[in-house]
C-alpha cells in the first residue's frame, strides 16, 4: 500500500469499520450503484493519485471516482491500454483477493482484509454448527 492510499477517505471509512467492500466494490447490477463511493471520492484529497494509479493498473471497483468500465472507456478515448500480460484484477473483498495481494508481494487492502476475516468467521460458524 502506498503512502497516498493511507490518506484517502476510503482508508478512513475502513478505519470506521464501514463496509468498504460493498461501497467501493459493488456487485454489478446490485443495489449500490457506486454513487456513494463516487461522492466520497469527489471529496478526497488523493483522488488524482488514485485515478492515476487506477488508469495504469487493472484494478476493479471504484478508484479515483471512476468504475473499471469508465476507466476502460477513458483509456480507449485516450488511445492507451494496459501493458500486455498485465496480471488479472484482484477479486477485492474476498479471501481469494487477499491471497492475490500476498502472491504479488503486497499487503492486502482494507476490503480484502475485511472479506478474508468475514470468510474465516463464516467457516468457523459453519464448523461450529455441525
Protein Blocks (a to p, Z undefined) as FASTA:
>chain_A
ZZklmmpmklmmmmnopafklmmmccehiabnolmmmmmmmmpcklmmmmmmmmmpccec
jeehiafklmmmmmmmnopacdehiacdddehiaklmmmmmmnopacdfklmmmmmmmmm
mmmmmmmmZZ
